Amino acid sequence: MQPIFFDSWLYIIRILAIGVAGYAGIVLFLRISGKRTLSKMNMFDFIVTIALGSVLATMLISKQTTLAQGLTAVAVLVFLQYAVTALSVRSDAFSKLIKAEPRLLYANNDFLRRAMMAERVTRSELEAAARDASVGSLNEVAAMVLETDGTISVIPKTNSGDRDVVPPAKERDR
């Protein structure tokens, strides 16, 4: 039967050593891979982040996983993240395959209900985004867009310009 509260000092020292070395290794790999690896997350970035956490946890807890094995797994994940982002910058088709498109949810004093339902966003969430953008009334808002990273951009009428950065409203979204 495995001990519940304490196994051995050797195991505690192993966790401390691997924790420090594993953390330093992850920081080093992320630093080498560049700022894009740590930018706002899309779906793929989220998966890589969860996987990195899982690898670190496995390195810390599993006696069967060596530091070298764990850091190799981290290196593979960081390389894949780098490769996917590099490909998405070079290929529009690949970028569309892995990233969602921004979606217009509110425009011209009108909630685009079908778009909101499809994206599972409520009116209260849009109102909260407006408040977060220091907008006191929806009458002051030109558009609200659900971005690819899940944030909601609020474009005030006073700053709306020609709105060339706002995705077009689709008829099916009303």
C-alpha positions in Angstrom: 0.0 0.0 0.0 1.3 3.5 -0.9 1.8 6.0 1.9 -0.8 8.8 1.9 1.0 11.6 3.8 4.7 11.1 3.3 6.7 8.8 1.0 10.4 9.9 1.4 12.6 12.9 1.6 14.2 11.8 -1.7 10.9 12.1 -3.5 10.3 15.6 -2.0 13.8 16.7 -3.1 13.2 15.2 -6.6 10.0 17.3 -6.9 11.8 20.4 -5.9 14.7 19.9 -8.3 12.5 18.9 -11.2 10.1 21.7 -10.4 12.8 24.4 -10.6 14.6 22.8 -13.6 11.3 22.2 -15.4 10.0 25.7 -14.8 13.4 27.2 -16.0 13.3 25.0 -19.1 9.7 26.0 -20.0 10.6 29.7 -19.5 13.7 29.3 -21.7 11.8 27.5 -24.5 9.0 30.1 -24.4 11.6 32.9 -24.4 13.3 31.4 -27.4 10.0 30.8 -29.3 9.1 34.5 -29.1 6.3 36.7 -28.0 3.6 35.1 -30.2 3.7 32.0 -28.0 2.4 34.0 -25.0 0.0 36.3 -26.9 -3.8 36.2 -26.4 -5.0 32.7 -26.9 -6.9 31.2 -29.7 -8.1 27.6 -29.5 -4.7 26.1 -30.5 -2.8 28.4 -28.0 -5.2 27.2 -25.3 -4.5 23.6 -26.0 -0.8 24.1 -26.0 -1.0 26.0 -22.7 -3.0 23.2 -21.1 -0.6 20.6 -22.5 2.4 22.5 -21.1 0.8 22.5 -17.7 0.1 18.8 -17.9 3.7 18.0 -18.9 5.0 20.1 -16.0 2.7 18.3 -13.6 3.7 14.9 -14.9 7.4 15.8 -14.6 6.8 16.9 -11.0 4.7 14.0 -9.8 5.5 10.9 -11.9 8.6 9.0 -10.8 8.7 7.4 -14.3 9.1 10.7 -16.2 12.6 12.1 -16.3 13.4 15.8 -16.6 14.9 15.1 -20.1 11.6 13.4 -21.2 9.5 16.2 -19.8 11.6 19.0 -21.4 11.6 17.1 -24.7 7.8 17.1 -24.5 7.8 20.8 -23.8 10.2 21.4 -26.7 7.9 19.5 -29.1 4.8 21.5 -27.9 6.6 24.8 -28.3 8.0 23.8 -31.7 4.5 22.8 -32.8 3.1 26.1 -31.5 5.9 28.0 -33.4 5.3 26.0 -36.6 1.5 26.5 -36.5 1.8 30.2 -36.0 4.5 30.5 -38.7 2.3 28.6 -41.1 -0.8 30.7 -40.3 1.1 33.9 -41.0 2.3 32.5 -44.4 -0.9 30.8 -45.5 -4.4 32.3 -45.4 -6.0 28.9 -46.0 -4.1 27.4 -43.0 -4.9 30.4 -40.9 -8.7 30.0 -41.6 -8.4 26.3 -40.8 -7.1 26.8 -37.3 -8.5 30.2 -36.3 -12.1 31.4 -36.0 -13.2 34.5 -37.8 -14.2 37.6 -35.8 -18.0 37.9 -35.7 -20.1 41.1 -35.5 -22.6 40.8 -32.6 -23.9 44.4 -32.4 -24.1 47.1 -35.0 -26.2 50.2 -35.7 -28.1 50.0 -32.4 -29.1 46.4 -33.2 -28.2 43.1 -31.5 -27.5 40.5 -34.1 -29.4 37.8 -32.2 -28.6 34.8 -34.4 -24.9 35.6 -34.3 -25.2 36.0 -30.5 -26.9 32.7 -30.2 -24.4 30.9 -32.5 -21.5 32.3 -30.4 -23.4 31.8 -27.1 -23.1 35.4 -26.1 -25.8 37.1 -24.0 -27.0 40.7 -24.2 -25.7 41.2 -20.6 -22.2 40.1 -21.7 -22.3 42.7 -24.4 -23.5 45.3 -22.0 -20.7 44.3 -19.6 -18.1 44.7 -22.5 -19.5 48.2 -23.1 -19.1 49.1 -19.5 -15.6 47.7 -19.5 -14.9 50.0 -22.5 -16.2 53.0 -20.4 -19.2 53.4 -22.6 -22.3 54.6 -20.7 -24.9 53.8 -23.3 -25.3 51.4 -26.2 -26.4 54.4 -28.2 -22.7 55.4 -28.1 -21.6 52.1 -29.6 -21.0 51.7 -33.3 -20.2 48.0 -33.2 -19.2 45.0 -30.9 -17.2 42.2 -32.3 -16.4 38.8 -30.8 -12.7 38.4 -31.6 -10.9 35.2 -32.4 -9.5 35.0 -28.8 -12.9 35.3 -27.3 -12.7 38.9 -26.2 -15.4 41.4 -27.2 -14.2 44.6 -28.9 -16.3 47.7 -28.4 -16.1 50.4 -31.1 -17.6 53.7 -29.9 -19.4 55.8 -32.5 -16.9 58.6 -31.8 -14.0 56.4 -32.9 -15.8 54.3 -35.6 -14.1 56.0 -38.6 -15.0 54.2 -41.9 -15.4 50.9 -40.0 -13.1 49.0 -42.4 -11.8 46.8 -39.5 -15.4 45.7 -38.5 -16.4 42.4 -40.1 -19.6 42.8 -42.2 -23.0 41.8 -40.8 -24.3 38.7 -42.5 -28.0 38.5 -43.2 -28.2 35.1 -41.4 -26.9 36.8 -38.2 -29.9 39.0 -37.6 
